[in-house]
Amino acid sequence: MKNRPIYKIIEQDLRIAILEGRLKQGDMIPSETELCAKYDVARMTVRQAINNLLVDGYIYRHKGRGTFVTFNKKEIKKQDSSSFLSFTNEMKLLDSPVSTTLLNIQKTTADEMIARRLQIHVGDNIYYVERLRSSDNIPLAYERLYLPYNMYGVLDEKVFNGSFYRFVQEDLGWRIRNCEYALEARGVPKKVAELLHQQEGEPALYLNSVTYLENGRAFVYTRYYFHGEHFRFKDNYTRKNGSNDHDF
């Protein structure tokens, strides 16, 4: 912890201020100049911290006005708690098969937000996975998964080349209870724009979800950016008694 990069410290300080409500939804965060002076660092260091918060959805930029807090937006809650977000089912609406490109998989530690979502402690080990989902060589979605390490142990990369939820249900024998998710429109940050072949700041569908087992344990937290031109949602899934649908 003593050798943490300063941009990580700035990022964490801002994130905690948002989570604790000292910076509320709609508030403007301190300017780059103010943060440079406060932490006695170069502008590039501050920008790295801010860009990470942009990608993770804590803040957004308004050209000519500043950077503002987006956390704690109002969510539309589904009445049917047994409904799931099924990426594979949505892709069945397309004429072409979906391909998955594994961009990154690593063991890291949970920050405050991830710990809350996964019901673990800050600093606990997690898997962090990045994937790109495409059809006919057209990128449709950029996906990040966060998994509690102590629930899985060692995972092979092959697990993430197809349906992760199929692996959970068939290979691990776990039963999924429900998925809670929030969907909103959001401008894509630079990294995501490059992956989805969009311009930085163009609108996309942003979704974050937590999926639970029958015992109430959260086993995956997922963040998606969906290409707005190529993707739409159509959700009418209800688990039948005794069913074990694998198409996730």
Secondary structure as GFF3:
##gff-version 3
##sequence-region A 1 248
A	DSSP	alpha_helix	6	19	.	.	.	ID=ss1
A	DSSP	alpha_helix	32	39	.	.	.	ID=ss2
A	DSSP	alpha_helix	43	55	.	.	.	ID=ss3
A	DSSP	beta_strand	59	62	.	.	.	ID=ss4
A	DSSP	beta_strand	66	69	.	.	.	ID=ss5
A	DSSP	alpha_helix	87	91	.	.	.	ID=ss6
A	DSSP	beta_strand	98	109	.	.	.	ID=ss7
A	DSSP	alpha_helix	112	118	.	.	.	ID=ss8
A	DSSP	beta_strand	125	135	.	.	.	ID=ss9
A	DSSP	beta_strand	138	148	.	.	.	ID=ss10
A	DSSP	alpha_helix	149	152	.	.	.	ID=ss11
A	DSSP	three_ten_helix	157	161	.	.	.	ID=ss12
A	DSSP	alpha_helix	164	166	.	.	.	ID=ss13
A	DSSP	pi_helix	167	171	.	.	.	ID=ss14
A	DSSP	beta_strand	176	187	.	.	.	ID=ss15
A	DSSP	alpha_helix	190	196	.	.	.	ID=ss16
A	DSSP	beta_strand	203	213	.	.	.	ID=ss17
A	DSSP	beta_strand	218	227	.	.	.	ID=ss18
###
